[in-house]
Amino acid sequence: MNNIVSIAAIEQVFAIIKPPDTTSNFTEVTFEFSGTNTYETVYNQFDKKGQYDVIVFAKNVKGSISPLIKSHIIQTQSFIDSDWNQDGRVDLQDLIVCLRILVEKMPNPRQTISIKDLVQAFRMIANK
């Protein structure tokens, strides 16, 4: 999305993200300046299957707001908490994948993982 133009210096760039289900709240994300005319952010909550509507806009140092840029992101699969191998269920294989991500720095579709995630997977399996 490189279509935001401003006469004055851009102060902030934002996005409003609407998840696929209409019961969830909108999320506002702030972008960080990362170089010449470039703003970036990380958003790790594309966890539901469906279309996420995204509206991006900027505010310049004079307080003017840019025209809105509308886009969407389509997530083709859902993520179940602790389903680290993404097979639709939580079982021993997920504990193994979680451990490998933690220890071996294996690629992780959710970007972040901690010991809390491992404990949560243990609890989910124990409560079956």
Secondary structure, DSSP 8 states (H G I E B T S, - for coil): ------SS-EEEEEEEEE-SSTTS--EEEEEEEEETTEEE-------SSEEEEEEEEEEETTS-B---EEEEEEE-S---TT-TT-SSS-SHHHHHHHHHHHHH----TTS---HHHHHHHHHHHHT-
